[in-house]
Amino acid sequence: MDRIVEFHDVVKRFGDTLAVGGVTFSVKSGETVSLLGPSGCGKTTTLRLISGFEEPDAGTIKIAGESMKGKRPYERNVGLLFQHYALFPHMTVAENIGYGLKYRGWPKREIPARVAEMLRLVQLQGFERRRPPTMSGGQQQRVALARVLATSPKLVLLDEPLSALDAKLREELRLELKHILSTVGSTTIVVTHDQDEAMSLADRVIVMNRGRIEQEGTPDEIYAQPRTSFVAGFIGRANWFCGRL
């Protein structure tokens, strides 16, 4: 299986603060990987490095085998779903979804059919003429996801995709999001601080702390076999037995 993302020995500092400290991981084609950790652990900086909004101080980043050194965000064929949707409030739903297609030079006559396909995918048929301010948070998030997927990017990046929603809606959309990503077969990186979200969405979870990877594995491995006290404490409740060996 081809590697879509190769993130090798990457370092990023902001002044004296080490945000990402020699991190290495890869993401295979069609795989969903979650970067999980508390605020300030380096997961969002890692996402910004992959998307091109930050440049590494050291290390290499490749997408689909191509070095991203010096590549601007719009040159990377990456779809980014922001935490707060980032929809154009003055545009209709159809115009929002079609915006990226138009920007990338899709034939004008083909855009309506692609928009309709995306609306079916996220179950928002009939919302073409609605504007984002008239829609619920969950509906806006679906529109934002449809816009990201419409251009068939090589890589989809989701930045805290459900954190702006209430608990009940988060649980509902978590299942729907997993189904949508599976349906389109996208290669996806999800950044989240929510353990349930990471464990339910991802094929593989990367737990980060203080700019470094604490553990990497399947959700079952992370939950049942935590390798450090940080992972055990962050993932869930655990029994602790103090002693000496």
Rosetta blueprint (number, residue, H / E / L):
1 M L
2 D L
3 R E
4 I E
5 V E
6 E E
7 F E
8 H E
9 D E
10 V E
11 V E
12 K E
13 R E
14 F E
15 G L
16 D L
17 T E
18 L E
19 A E
20 V E
21 G E
22 G E
23 V E
24 T E
25 F E
26 S E
27 V E
28 K E
29 S L
30 G L
31 E L
32 T E
33 V E
34 S E
35 L E
36 L E
37 G L
38 P L
39 S L
40 G L
41 C L
42 G L
43 K H
44 T H
45 T H
46 T H
47 L H
48 R H
49 L H
50 I H
51 S H
52 G L
53 F L
54 E L
55 E L
56 P L
57 D L
58 A E
59 G E
60 T E
61 I E
62 K E
63 I E
64 A L
65 G L
66 E E
67 S E
68 M L
69 K L
70 G L
71 K L
72 R L
73 P H
74 Y H
75 E H
76 R L
77 N L
78 V E
79 G E
80 L E
81 L E
82 F L
83 Q L
84 H L
85 Y L
86 A L
87 L L
88 F L
89 P L
90 H L
91 M L
92 T L
93 V H
94 A H
95 E H
96 N H
97 I H
98 G H
99 Y H
100 G H
101 L H
102 K H
103 Y H
104 R L
105 G L
106 W L
107 P L
108 K H
109 R H
110 E H
111 I H
112 P H
113 A H
114 R H
115 V H
116 A H
117 E H
118 M H
119 L H
120 R H
121 L H
122 V L
123 Q L
124 L L
125 Q L
126 G L
127 F L
128 E L
129 R L
130 R L
131 R L
132 P H
133 P H
134 T H
135 M L
136 S L
137 G H
138 G H
139 Q H
140 Q H
141 Q H
142 R H
143 V H
144 A H
145 L H
146 A H
147 R H
148 V H
149 L H
150 A H
151 T L
152 S L
153 P L
154 K L
155 L E
156 V E
157 L E
158 L E
159 D E
160 E L
161 P L
162 L L
163 S L
164 A L
165 L L
166 D L
167 A H
168 K H
169 L H
170 R H
171 E H
172 E H
173 L H
174 R H
175 L H
176 E H
177 L H
178 K H
179 H H
180 I H
181 L H
182 S H
183 T H
184 V H
185 G L
186 S L
187 T L
188 T E
189 I E
190 V E
191 V E
192 T E
193 H L
194 D L
195 Q H
196 D H
197 E H
198 A H
199 M H
200 S H
201 L H
202 A L
203 D L
204 R E
205 V E
206 I E
207 V E
208 M E
209 N E
210 R L
211 G L
212 R E
213 I E
214 E E
215 Q E
216 E E
217 G E
218 T L
219 P H
220 D H
221 E H
222 I H
223 Y H
224 A H
225 Q L
226 P L
227 R L
228 T L
229 S H
230 F H
231 V H
232 A H
233 G H
234 F H
235 I H
236 G L
237 R L
238 A L
239 N L
240 W L
241 F L
242 C L
243 G L
244 R L
245 L L
